[in-house]
Amino acid sequence: MIILKHYKVDDVSYVSHKDILRVLQRGLKRAGVDVKYSQGYVPHMLTYTSTPVPLGVQSVAEYFAVECNHIDKDEMLARYNLSMPKGMRAVASFYRDKNPNLAAIVSASDYEAASADVLPKEIEGITSCQSYVISTSKKGETVQKDIAPLIFALRVEGNRLVMRLASGNSNLRADSVVNHLNKNFGVNIKINDICRTAQLVGVKDKFVDVEELLK
Amino acid sequence: MWDKLKDILLQVQKPARYVGGEYNLPDMDKPCKERVLLCFSDKYEVGMSNIGTRILYHMLNDMQDVVCERCYAPDLDMAGLLRKNNLPLFSIETKRDAKSFDLIGFSVQFELQFTNIVYMLDLMGVPYFASERGEEYPPIVAGGPCVVNPMPFAPFFDAVLIGEGEKNLKELTLLHYECKSQGLSKQEFLRRASSLDGVYVPSLHNSTKRAVVANLDEAYYPTKILVPNCDIVHDRSSIELFRGCANGCRFCQAGFYYRPIRERSVDTLVKQACELMDNTGYDELGLLSLSTGDYSGLKDLVDKIKVEADKRKVKVALPSLRLDSFEAEIYEEIQGASLTFAPEAGTQRLRDVINKNINEEDILSSLTTAMKYGVKNVKLYFIMGLPTETQEDLQGIVDIVHLIKRLHAQFGTSKLLNITVSTSIFIPKPLTPFQWERQISMQEMLDKQAFMREKLRMKNVKYSWHGAESSIIEAIFARGDKSLAKAIVKAYELGCVFDSWSENFDYGKWIQAFELSGVEYKKFLDGFDEDEELPWDIIDNGVTKSYLLKERHKAYEGVCTSNCLKKCNGCGANRLERCRI
């Protein structure tokens, strides 16, 4: 199995995860990769992705795993980059015997967001709250959510916002946080200016970058 | 522009429709002297499924010094946000203001899309009528299948391209660049354009002859096509086997309009299919034409393509097979679980009137073969309201369904057979032998549908029908003249848009629009006299009026005309280019 770390930036950040899966599979076909198929009645490609980013959020740390035959991981990376639409570029590839099931083991993601203006330091106050409830929308309905336990870090550096948020089974969407900040702290950060910079796995009380884990 | 768009893209449904970035995108940064915008008067997912505009898009982008971009009708949520934020309609590729292009082309596919033309012109921020657009606006032209009778929408355009864009759009683009570099006015450009084949300039009301490509085998066909990032209606690659149709069904506009018949060779098609499969990664390949079963090398082609497709794990889809060309050996190759027949009429008498050369035996023998291969679904298509139709003909449809059920019972299989019957309403379209007929009234349509609903209430039979109200509007615009343009604008102002999407169609508003604009629309539903001048007579579409008239008379006598593959019937289309069969 080969795992690719890739970007999802610019135009394709507006393509939904469901559509991205198809884009990835078509790309593999164009690349001429001998992908393994499931053995069921309707065979499908054996491909796996990590937790998706919200629509409109960019990412330089997406992971995509493929079960395939007869291909070297560097060759795979080169072919991937020739066969994907603009905005999807692979930057590293790894070989694994077994599917690491990234979607299940990833527990946090790092995000950065840039604003045109300098951001107020009070934003960091959120991290010292025991409980911090925001309203987010879920399937068209507004729900209340306590985000304090889901924020592992949140810093302001000039006009940049740096966050480490829960990801995976218990998940905090970066766009929900930013929408809350825009509304309650009088800032203006565009959703499309948020970028996921890393996905992390919890190993013995600390977070390890997935890329380190795969190396 | 892009920065402002970022704010609104996440507030709309399916933003991927507006950002582009598809795989195989042509070079948008190449040095260019002419920037063309191709507009499609429906949503992205419909427009991207259209092969015609895709051919033209890639053709223009492959031309030296020309860059072509796309624009589709934005959905209502997007349009609302564009207006709210004071943003104009923009191109997908480089997000440029639509009206800043050198030349704008619209593809008009369907009569119920006419309000969308006004909708898009409105969003562009340009006056609706060509006569109100001065030199500061680029020429806006139209093309597409609706140009058979362009009169109802012609006043919106500076020119209407009649026929195949591979020829006249290419020539028009070159001419526009030439005129622009010489500093000539739009008026002068249009005057010169009117002498090209297949260019009708409404302000000059010039007669013109439809443009067609002489040799389809050598004609441009893109194989490095855009692969959309989001779901579209027909999400597959396609090859076009041939243009034109040899059958001459008397109700069918496409069958006459796309003549003369020109085929691509098997070798060319196999080459194009392989390139398409490799360049797109699609897992389905479609074989397109009006009557795929009539392609001279079909068996050879399917054999060769199957080998290539299997290698790449690609499925081959064969649409629109005519009943009589349905061959067991091909069916075995394709192994589908669904079978589609279009007998169009319920009795042999009426099938002779419309020149659908199929009899009951053909249907049954094809079905017998299909059942051997375990067909599960049978779809049947019929037209109601055809000239000379009687109650007996409607009963004939029901009888065919009974016959299929009996045949299935005789087979003694335990598998269920689902039968779907769909009826559409006959609209006497221009450039058919029935162009002089009247449109049946709304009450007649409703009565016929009620009859079918009642009679087809059977186990495992599903009946679906086409809206009566939208058929009336479609008929008016298929047969009307320039006076209707006013009504289109009025309907748009009353809120009619995306009329081809049944959830948006509002008949009441349309009737109100006709009344408010004072347009006499009922006359277009009546029949025309044979010696009367028809609104579309000024355009020579190939097939002659005298031939159509002869066919009309034969229809009333119930006399069939043989397939053109057997002998030339002298329809006149070969005056445009030689018919190659």
Interface residues (C-beta under 8 A of the other chain):
Chain A: D10 D11 V12 Y14 V15 S16 D19 I20 R22 V23 Q25 R26 G27 L28 K29 R30 G32 Y37 L55 G56 S83 M84 P85 K86 G87 K190 I191 N192
Chain B: K6 D7 L9 L10 K14 P15 A16 Y18 V19 G20 G21 E22 Y23 L25 V227 N229 C230 D231 D278 N279 T280 G281 Y282 D283 R312 K313
